Amino acid sequence: MKKYDVVIVGAGPAGMTAALNCLRAGKTAIVLESDTIGGQIALSPRVENFPTCQKSSGADLMDKLFEQITEWGADFELEKVEKIEKQDKYFYVKTDYSEYEAVSIILATGVKARHMGVAREEELVGKGVSYCALCDGAFYKDEDVVVIGDANTALQYALVLSGYCKSVQICTLFDRFFGDKALLDLVLNQPNVSYTHNLALKEFVGEDELTGLTFENTQDKSIVKYDCKCAFICIGQVPNNKAFENLVELDKNGFIVAGEDCKTSCEGIFVAGDCRTKHIRQLVTAAADGSISAFNACQYVDKIKSL
């Protein structure tokens, strides 16, 4: 069993920033990631709100951060954490492949796409239902597509899709957009992008593949239908914290309860990024959490080792 000062769960901006700061403090650290390096931001085609970065893709930013932590000596494994137990002063982390011992834990598990919860949604994933325009958008070149959502992710998806799709229809549940004004202005300036507010999805239309969508107008209850080859769904995220519910306190939505000090209800476990309770979830706040959680984790490691 390999032993580390800090085991970091998640290789998004929060987790990798935490690793960087732990290593710079002279601690040993490993980053465990179950999916892909970079988290949700790696799927973003445009990042313009991170200090010193005028314009970049999320993937490029995260690649640079990964290179930085590996140069500092971070260990990395593509493994899914299934269980964490605390025994006396140490934590024992069980993954789908290995086991690790740690003095401290930093949870930076991020979030995953929220689903609509409408019948046949899961059945049509990959057959016209998608949660990632960057991943699947190119398959629908010169086709009519729909984006469901009203915040920055939906707007970014619409902007990307407008570059090669025949038309992009944005459908929002509420009566307005919640994204950045600069991004909204850019999207609505695209000639093949249109939008309709106050629509609740009622049905995915199509047998083996999606052919259209049926909505209900939330104001006048009228039925609105759109023919489309793909529906890109971006209505928010849910946290990836189920495996830790018996170890740290979660709120009613599944986020790990923690304040700006990133301390959880379990001594020695810290949390960073979108998976914790917070008001603003951005790349820069995830990085800030990573730094704060690392500082506190390193102090905790020093305290335990001095006993």
Backbone hydrogen bonds, N-H to C=O, Kabsch-Sander energy under -0.5 kcal/mol:
donor,donor_aa,acceptor,acceptor_aa,energy
2,K,99,E,-0.9
4,Y,101,E,-2.6
5,D,28,T,-0.5
6,V,28,T,-2.0
7,V,104,S,-2.1
8,I,6,V,-0.5
8,I,30,I,-2.9
9,V,7,V,-0.5
9,V,106,I,-2.8
10,G,8,I,-0.8
10,G,32,L,-2.9
12,G,108,A,-0.5
16,M,12,G,-2.6
17,T,13,P,-1.7
18,A,14,A,-2.2
19,A,15,G,-2.1
20,L,16,M,-2.3
21,N,17,T,-2.1
22,C,18,A,-2.3
23,L,19,A,-2.5
24,R,20,L,-2.1
25,A,21,N,-1.1
26,G,23,L,-1.7
27,K,22,C,-2.4
30,I,6,V,-1.6
31,V,75,D,-2.5
32,L,8,I,-2.9
32,L,30,I,-0.5
33,E,77,E,-2.2
38,G,11,A,-2.9
39,G,36,T,-1.1
41,I,38,G,-0.5
42,A,39,G,-1.1
43,L,40,Q,-1.8
44,S,41,I,-1.6
47,V,56,S,-3.0
50,F,53,C,-0.6
53,C,50,F,-2.2
54,Q,52,T,-0.8
56,S,47,V,-1.2
58,G,44,S,-2.9
59,A,44,S,-0.5
61,L,57,S,-1.8
62,M,58,G,-2.4
63,D,59,A,-2.2
64,K,60,D,-1.9
65,L,61,L,-1.9
66,F,62,M,-2.4
67,E,63,D,-2.3
68,Q,64,K,-1.9
69,I,65,L,-2.2
70,T,66,F,-2.1
71,E,67,E,-2.0
72,W,68,Q,-1.2
73,G,70,T,-1.0
74,A,69,I,-2.5
75,D,29,A,-1.9
77,E,31,V,-2.2
79,E,77,E,-1.5
81,V,79,E,-0.6
82,E,80,K,-0.5
82,E,94,K,-2.6
83,K,94,K,-1.8
85,E,92,Y,-2.3
87,Q,85,E,-0.5
87,Q,90,Y,-2.9
90,Y,87,Q,-2.2
91,F,102,A,-3.2
92,Y,85,E,-3.2
93,V,91,F,-0.5
93,V,100,Y,-2.9
94,K,83,K,-3.1
94,K,92,Y,-0.5
95,T,93,V,-0.5
95,T,98,S,-3.0
96,D,80,K,-1.3
100,Y,93,V,-2.4
101,E,2,K,-2.6
102,A,91,F,-2.4
103,V,4,Y,-1.0
103,V,5,D,-0.7
104,S,5,D,-2.0
105,I,268,G,-2.2
106,I,7,V,-2.4
107,L,270,F,-3.2
108,A,9,V,-2.8
108,A,106,I,-0.6
112,K,238,V,-2.8
114,R,236,G,-2.8
121,E,118,V,-1.7
124,L,120,R,-1.5
125,V,122,E,-1.0
126,G,129,V,-2.2
127,K,124,L,-2.5
129,V,124,L,-1.7
130,S,231,A,-2.4
136,D,132,C,-2.2
137,G,133,A,-2.4
139,F,136,D,-1.5
140,Y,137,G,-2.1
141,K,138,A,-1.0
142,D,164,Y,-3.2
143,E,140,Y,-1.8
145,V,167,S,-2.3
146,V,230,C,-2.4
147,V,169,Q,-2.9
148,I,232,F,-2.7
149,G,147,V,-0.6
149,G,171,C,-2.0
155,L,151,A,-2.1
156,Q,152,N,-2.9
157,Y,153,T,-2.6
158,A,154,A,-2.5
159,L,155,L,-2.2
160,V,156,Q,-2.3
161,L,157,Y,-2.8
162,S,158,A,-2.0
163,G,159,L,-0.5
163,G,160,V,-1.3
164,Y,161,L,-1.6
165,C,161,L,-2.9
166,K,143,E,-1.4
167,S,143,E,-1.2
168,V,192,N,-2.8
169,Q,145,V,-2.2
170,I,168,V,-0.6
170,I,194,S,-2.9
171,C,147,V,-2.8
171,C,169,Q,-0.5
172,T,196,T,-2.1
178,F,150,D,-3.5
179,G,150,D,-0.6
184,L,180,D,-2.5
185,D,181,K,-2.9
186,L,182,A,-1.6
187,V,183,L,-2.4
188,L,184,L,-2.7
189,N,185,D,-0.7
190,Q,187,V,-1.9
193,V,190,Q,-1.7
194,S,168,V,-2.4
196,T,170,I,-2.3
198,N,174,F,-2.0
199,L,172,T,-2.9
200,A,216,E,-2.4
201,L,199,L,-0.5
202,K,214,T,-3.2
203,E,214,T,-1.7
204,F,119,A,-0.5
205,V,203,E,-0.6
205,V,212,G,-2.9
210,L,127,K,-2.8
211,T,205,V,-3.1
212,G,205,V,-1.5
213,L,226,Y,-2.5
214,T,203,E,-2.3
215,F,224,V,-3.5
216,E,200,A,-2.4
217,N,222,S,-3.3
218,T,198,N,-2.3
221,K,217,N,-1.8
224,V,215,F,-2.6
226,Y,213,L,-2.3
228,C,211,T,-1.6
229,K,144,D,-2.8
230,C,144,D,-0.7
231,A,128,G,-3.0
232,F,146,V,-3.1
232,F,230,C,-0.5
233,I,130,S,-2.9
233,I,231,A,-0.7
234,C,148,I,-2.8
234,C,232,F,-0.5
235,I,114,R,-0.5
238,V,112,K,-2.7
240,N,110,G,-1.7
241,N,239,P,-0.8
244,F,241,N,-2.0
245,E,242,K,-1.3
247,L,244,F,-1.9
248,V,244,F,-2.3
251,D,255,F,-2.9
254,G,251,D,-1.9
256,I,275,C,-2.5
257,V,249,E,-2.6
259,G,263,K,-0.5
262,C,259,G,-2.0
264,T,269,I,-1.8
267,E,265,S,-0.6
269,I,266,C,-2.2
270,F,105,I,-2.9
271,V,262,C,-2.2
272,A,107,L,-2.6
276,R,273,G,-1.7
277,T,256,I,-2.3
281,R,279,H,-0.5
282,Q,280,I,-0.7
286,A,282,Q,-2.1
287,A,283,L,-2.1
288,A,284,V,-1.8
289,D,285,T,-2.3
290,G,286,A,-2.2
291,S,287,A,-1.9
292,I,288,A,-2.4
293,S,289,D,-3.1
294,A,290,G,-1.8
295,F,291,S,-2.2
296,N,292,I,-2.2
297,A,293,S,-2.5
298,C,294,A,-2.7
299,Q,295,F,-1.8
300,Y,296,N,-2.1
301,V,297,A,-2.5
302,D,298,C,-2.3
303,K,299,Q,-2.1
304,I,300,Y,-2.6
305,K,301,V,-2.5
306,S,302,D,-1.1
307,L,303,K,-0.5
307,L,304,I,-1.1
